[in-house]
Amino acid sequence: MAFGGSRRELRRRCDDLIETLPIRPGFEVTTFLEELSAQRKTPLTLWRMNATAATPSGMLVTTEAMDYVFVVRGTPLAHVVHILAHELGHLLLGHQCSRSPGSPDSRSQPWEELEAEEFAYRFAARVRLVERRHRMRGSYREVLAAFGSRSHRYQYGV
C-alpha cells in the first residue's frame, strides 16, 4: 500500500473521503458531479470517448482549470459509475497519474490502481447504503402513517 499503510488504513482513508462527498438519495451522476465540482471549487465533467484497441475503459485528465473523467462510449451505466468512482479515487487520493499521454511514466503505479479500485468499491457501497436507508425511512413512515401515527413516533405505550 502507498504511504506504508495497511489495507485497514486505506479503507479508513477511503471511507473518510467518501463521507465528505455529496452522495444523496436518488443518486444521479450529473447532479453528483455538479455538487462535487462546487464543493471542490474545480469543475469536474464526464466525457464519452471512442474506443480503440489501446483505449482504457476510463481515464482521468486533470488541468489547472478543470478535471475530466473520460469513459468509453457505449459503456453500461453501472460500469460508468464504477469507472467514475475509480477515477475519482485517483483524484481524491492524490495520485499523480495525469501525465503527458505517451510518456514513459504516464501510467499509474500498481498500488495506485489498487487504491483507486478499493475507493470505487467503497464508493458504490456508500451509494447503495444511502439508497437503502432512504427507502427504509420511506417505508417506515408509510407503516406508521397507516397505523395513525401523525408525528411518526410510537404513540401507543403499554
Secondary structure as UniProt FT lines:
FT   HELIX           2..4
FT   HELIX           7..19
FT   HELIX           29..40
FT   STRAND          44..49
FT   TURN            53..54
FT   STRAND          58..62
FT   STRAND          67..72
FT   TURN            73..74
FT   HELIX           77..92
FT   TURN            93..94
FT   TURN            101..102
FT   TURN            104..105
FT   HELIX           110..146
FT   TURN            147..148
//
